[in-house]
């Protein structure tokens, strides 16, 4: 007979082999619902935005509702690992560990088969985390009224930390992020007569250099700020054509959302000035946006208690992580906490093509969630 851990590892390997990008996670969601139905049937499945759903486990006595979130989506990153369960979809891979996060919730579901002593536990399987849209879409979906939480928790595996080490911080834990596209357009011309057109070539270059200056005005050892150019496109591969349009994309991030807004104000104003200088039209597009994830003090204390009960070491960090997490959309609405759990000191980093969630992390992660499911509903 297959034991529970082997069953969970098999589930994680299936998820790893069948990754789906944001807004395409229907097969993933269906597989998770089948697993729950076969092994830990919930009292209710609540459909939410996109492929998202919530599995509800009602307690035997009244109490608070605690929600745990896992993400469904994978990344557009090619798998380079030689694994028996390597991705079967070229160019798509679970390179952030969401396959592991879903499996941890499945392990918590097995723990809840006999139902909580009190309160209600809700497992939120959320789509579209990598685009920053899934948490908000689920939280604003009409069906979410059926699962309003008193507390909401999530974890993220963190390479570079000892396996099973719990990383916490009150206040901002993950950064505010704004991903913007800036497009400039003018008029093509012969490259022998560039003066007869209006090219964005030097304008985009000037703007890219200006971004570094603006970042320097905000960056500080006590409160970092980043403006990073992540994509640019312009012109055609022809020696005789001077381009008439082009674009550059920037990711802006800081621990304070107000700082991100201020950096974008300065960058967009500079972009308008540069476009006017070169006689170009300008257009802005918000590609992605992540609110800062801020942890409530009581939620962090509950996480520490659960970690201690699970015999896991706890480390408190001083500064928020630079990456964004759309879990912030939930912690803006409800008391909650996002914490990290170490994936190993020398483990491949998140979003690296050789990353693979460590199966040995499943047991300690399930233990801390199980502890929170008991503590929080009191």
C-alpha positions as a printed Julia matrix, in Angstrom:
378×3 Matrix{Float64}:
   0.0    0.0     0.0
   1.32   3.43   -0.91
   1.95   5.61    2.14
   0.85   9.24    2.25
   4.28  10.74    1.6
   4.84   8.54   -1.45
   1.37   9.51   -2.64
   2.2   13.21   -2.26
   5.56  12.86   -3.99
   3.83  11.15   -6.92
   1.35  14.05   -7.05
   4.17  16.61   -7.01
   5.98  14.8    -9.82
   2.81  14.69  -11.94
   2.29  18.42  -11.44
   5.94  19.09  -12.32
   5.61  17.09  -15.53
   2.41  18.89  -16.59
   3.05  22.62  -16.0
   0.61  25.24  -17.25
   1.17  28.96  -17.69
  -0.88  31.66  -15.99
  -4.5   31.78  -17.22
  -4.11  28.28  -18.67
  -4.18  26.15  -15.51
  -7.42  24.21  -16.14
  -5.82  20.73  -16.26
  -3.84  21.5   -13.1
  -6.98  22.59  -11.23
  -8.93  19.55  -12.41
  -6.15  17.21  -11.3
  -6.04  18.8    -7.85
  -9.82  18.53   -7.47
  -9.68  14.84   -8.43
  -6.92  14.23   -5.89
  -8.97  15.88   -3.14
 -12.16  14.03   -4.12
 -10.36  10.67   -4.08
  -8.28  11.16   -0.95
  -9.68  13.94    1.27
 -13.15  14.97    0.07
 -13.95  18.54    1.16
 -17.36  19.64    2.36
 -17.58  22.03   -0.55
 -15.67  23.12   -3.66
 -16.16  26.82   -4.38
 -15.32  27.88   -7.97
 -13.43  31.15   -8.2
 -11.82  33.26  -10.92
 -10.23  31.45  -13.85
  -9.06  27.98  -12.83
  -9.1   28.96   -9.16
 -11.15  27.16   -6.53
 -11.45  26.81   -2.78
 -11.85  23.52   -0.91
 -13.73  23.92    2.38
 -13.32  21.69    5.46
 -15.85  22.47    8.19
 -14.86  21.91   11.81
 -16.83  20.0    14.42
 -17.32  23.15   16.53
 -17.64  26.85   15.8
 -14.53  28.95   15.37
 -12.63  31.17   13.01
 -12.0   30.52    9.33
  -8.37  30.1     8.33
  -7.39  30.04    4.66
  -4.22  28.6     3.11
  -3.18  29.58   -0.4
  -1.17  27.75   -3.07
  -0.48  28.83   -6.64
  -1.39  26.84   -9.77
   0.76  28.42  -12.48
   4.17  27.62  -13.93
   6.68  29.8   -15.81
   7.74  30.19  -19.47
  11.15  28.64  -18.68
  12.59  25.59  -20.44
  13.35  22.59  -18.22
  17.02  21.55  -18.35
  16.9   18.92  -15.6
  17.23  15.28  -16.61
  14.41  13.95  -14.44
  12.02  11.03  -14.89
   9.25  13.55  -14.28
  10.73  16.43  -16.3
   8.34  18.88  -17.94
   6.47  17.4   -20.88
   5.79  20.89  -22.24
   8.68  22.56  -24.02
   9.36  26.04  -22.76
   7.15  25.69  -19.67
   8.35  24.62  -16.23
   7.54  24.72  -12.53
  10.6   26.81  -11.78
   9.15  28.63   -8.78
   8.0   25.56   -6.86
   4.25  26.01   -7.23
   4.02  22.25   -7.85
   5.42  21.81   -4.34
   3.14  24.46   -2.85
   0.04  22.73   -4.28
   1.27  19.4    -2.93
   1.71  20.92    0.53
  -1.96  21.96    0.48
  -2.85  18.45   -0.65
  -0.92  17.12    2.35
  -2.84  19.5     4.6
  -6.07  18.18    3.07
  -5.08  14.63    4.09
  -4.56  15.96    7.63
  -8.08  17.45    7.52
  -9.89  14.27    6.42
 -11.31  13.8     9.92
 -12.19  17.51   10.02
 -10.85  20.29   12.25
 -11.85  20.27   15.91
 -13.23  23.77   15.51
 -13.53  26.57   12.99
 -13.25  26.11    9.26
 -10.22  25.52    7.04
 -10.25  26.71    3.44
  -7.64  25.65    0.89
  -7.34  28.24   -1.87
  -5.86  26.97   -5.13
  -5.13  30.26   -6.87
  -4.34  30.84  -10.56
  -2.26  33.55  -12.2
   0.18  34.38   -9.41
   3.06  35.02  -11.8
   1.08  37.76  -13.56
   0.01  39.43  -10.32
  -3.69  39.08  -11.16
  -4.9   35.84   -9.57
  -5.28  36.78   -5.92
  -7.22  39.93   -6.68
  -9.44  38.14   -9.19
 -10.26  35.43   -6.63
 -10.78  37.87   -3.74
 -13.2   39.99   -5.79
 -15.09  37.03   -7.29
 -18.72  36.85   -6.05
 -18.2   33.31   -4.74
 -15.41  34.46   -2.42
 -18.12  35.7    -0.05
 -18.66  32.01    0.83
 -15.11  31.63    2.17
 -14.24  34.96    3.83
 -11.27  34.2     6.11
 -10.38  35.46    9.57
  -6.75  34.65    8.74
  -5.0   33.85    5.49
  -1.6   32.15    5.23
   0.81  31.18    2.48
   4.39  30.03    2.24
   7.1   30.18   -0.4
  10.05  27.86   -0.68
  13.34  29.76   -0.48
  16.61  28.37   -1.86
  19.64  29.68    0.0
  18.18  28.83    3.43
  18.56  25.61    5.41
  15.94  23.02    4.5
  12.85  23.56    6.64
  14.04  26.83    8.18
  11.11  29.24    8.6
  11.7   32.86    7.54
   9.36  35.53    8.9
   8.96  39.28    9.1
   6.26  41.56   10.47
   5.1   44.26    8.09
   6.26  44.17    4.48
   7.62  40.73    3.58
   7.58  40.87   -0.24
   7.97  43.98   -2.37
   5.64  46.16   -4.35
   6.3   45.71   -8.06
   5.19  47.6   -11.16
   5.98  46.26  -14.64
   5.5   48.94  -17.31
   5.84  49.14  -21.08
   6.78  52.48  -22.69
   6.23  52.74  -26.44
   7.44  55.57  -28.66
   6.47  56.04  -32.29
   7.46  58.43  -35.05
   8.16  57.78  -38.73
  10.44  55.36  -40.59
  13.06  56.75  -42.92
  15.98  55.67  -45.06
  18.96  55.1   -42.75
  21.0   57.28  -45.13
  18.56  60.13  -44.4
  17.44  59.7   -40.79
  16.54  63.39  -40.6
  13.53  62.74  -42.86
  11.87  60.55  -40.21
  11.48  60.42  -36.45
  13.25  57.46  -34.84
  12.93  56.39  -31.19
  16.43  54.83  -31.16
  18.27  57.5   -29.19
  15.16  58.39  -27.19
  14.86  54.86  -25.81
  18.59  54.76  -25.08
  18.36  58.09  -23.27
  15.37  56.88  -21.26
  17.18  53.68  -20.24
  20.09  55.71  -18.89
  17.69  58.09  -17.17
  16.11  55.14  -15.35
  19.42  54.47  -13.64
  19.66  58.09  -12.5
  16.11  58.04  -11.12
  16.77  54.79   -9.25
  19.84  56.34   -7.63
  17.71  59.19   -6.28
  15.47  56.75   -4.4
  17.81  53.9    -3.52
  19.06  53.83    0.06
  20.74  51.18    2.24
  17.73  51.22    4.57
  15.08  51.13    1.82
  16.16  49.78   -1.54
  14.69  50.86   -4.86
  15.13  49.21   -8.25
  14.29  50.2   -11.82
  15.39  47.45  -14.2
  15.01  47.44  -18.0
  13.79  43.93  -18.88
  12.85  44.12  -22.56
  13.4   46.3   -25.59
  12.35  46.0   -29.22
  12.89  48.29  -32.17
  13.32  48.22  -35.92
  13.76  45.57  -38.58
  16.89  43.77  -39.74
  17.51  45.93  -42.78
  20.49  48.2   -43.31
  18.41  50.76  -45.15
  15.55  51.28  -42.67
  15.72  53.66  -39.73
  13.01  52.53  -37.27
   9.89  54.56  -36.65
   8.72  52.83  -33.47
  10.06  50.92  -30.51
   9.48  50.1   -26.89
  11.26  49.44  -23.63
   9.86  47.7   -20.55
  10.86  48.42  -16.96
  10.27  46.63  -13.69
  10.09  48.99  -10.71
  10.25  47.54   -7.21
  10.65  48.62   -3.59
   9.44  47.59   -0.17
   7.14  50.61   -0.06
   4.43  50.89   -2.71
   4.53  54.68   -2.38
   8.16  54.64   -3.46
   7.29  52.58   -6.52
   4.58  55.1    -7.39
   7.01  57.99   -6.96
   9.66  56.33   -9.14
   7.08  55.68  -11.85
   5.91  59.3   -11.67
   9.47  60.53  -12.29
  10.24  57.93  -14.97
   7.03  58.56  -16.91
   7.52  62.31  -16.76
  11.08  61.94  -18.04
   9.81  59.66  -20.81
   7.29  62.29  -21.92
  10.01  64.96  -22.02
  12.33  62.75  -24.06
   9.58  61.78  -26.49
   8.71  65.45  -27.03
  12.37  66.28  -27.57
  12.59  63.74  -30.41
   9.15  64.48  -31.89
   7.65  61.12  -30.9
   4.26  59.96  -29.7
   4.33  58.06  -26.42
   2.14  55.37  -24.89
   2.23  53.61  -21.52
   0.91  50.16  -20.58
   0.78  48.5   -17.18
   1.81  44.89  -17.8
   1.8   43.61  -14.21
   1.41  45.07  -10.74
   1.98  43.47   -7.34
   0.95  45.13   -4.1
   3.45  44.77   -1.27
   2.7   41.75    0.92
   2.41  43.01    4.48
   2.19  40.55    7.36
  -0.04  41.19   10.38
   1.67  40.98   13.77
  -0.76  38.36   15.14
  -0.36  36.22   12.01
   3.43  36.25   12.38
   3.13  35.22   16.02
   0.89  32.31   14.99
   3.46  31.26   12.37
   6.22  31.3    14.99
   4.1   29.21   17.37
   3.34  26.66   14.65
   7.0   26.5    13.63
   8.07  25.91   17.23
   5.46  23.16   17.63
   6.78  21.55   14.42
  10.34  21.78   15.8
  11.44  24.09   12.98
  13.99  26.89   13.34
  12.71  30.44   12.82
  14.7   33.35   11.38
  13.38  36.92   11.41
  14.63  39.07    8.53
  15.14  42.83    8.7
  14.3   43.81    5.12
  11.61  42.61    2.7
  12.45  40.33   -0.2
  12.86  42.1    -3.53
  10.49  39.82   -5.39
   6.77  40.48   -5.59
   3.92  38.18   -4.58
   0.26  38.76   -5.37
  -0.63  37.32   -1.96
  -0.43  41.0    -0.95
  -3.89  41.42   -2.46
  -5.19  39.08    0.25
  -3.2   40.53    3.16
  -4.52  43.98    2.21
  -8.02  42.65    2.8
  -7.6   40.15    5.65
  -5.14  39.59    8.51
  -2.53  37.19    7.28
   1.03  36.17    6.81
   3.35  34.99    4.06
   6.45  33.18    5.28
   9.41  31.52    3.66
  10.59  27.97    4.2
  14.14  27.01    3.32
  14.67  24.76    0.29
  18.37  24.14    0.99
  21.52  26.25    1.15
  22.93  25.12   -2.19
  19.63  24.51   -3.97
  19.14  26.0    -7.46
  17.47  29.39   -7.2
  13.9   30.32   -8.04
  13.22  30.91  -11.74
  16.45  29.13  -12.69
  16.06  26.53  -15.48
  17.55  23.81  -13.23
  15.27  24.49  -10.24
  13.23  21.59   -8.88
  11.2   21.73   -5.67
  12.8   19.41   -3.06
  10.46  16.57   -2.03
  12.14  16.5     1.38
  10.54  19.89    2.09
   6.99  18.53    1.9
   6.86  17.04    5.4
   8.08  20.09    7.41
   5.92  22.44    5.33
   2.8   20.32    5.88
   3.56  20.18    9.62
   3.6   23.96    9.97
   0.4   24.4     7.96
  -1.26  21.68   10.03
  -0.18  23.53   13.17
  -1.64  26.78   11.91
  -4.91  25.04   11.06
  -5.24  24.15   14.76
  -3.94  27.39   16.31
  -5.63  30.0    14.14
  -9.29  28.88   14.44
  -9.31  29.12   18.27
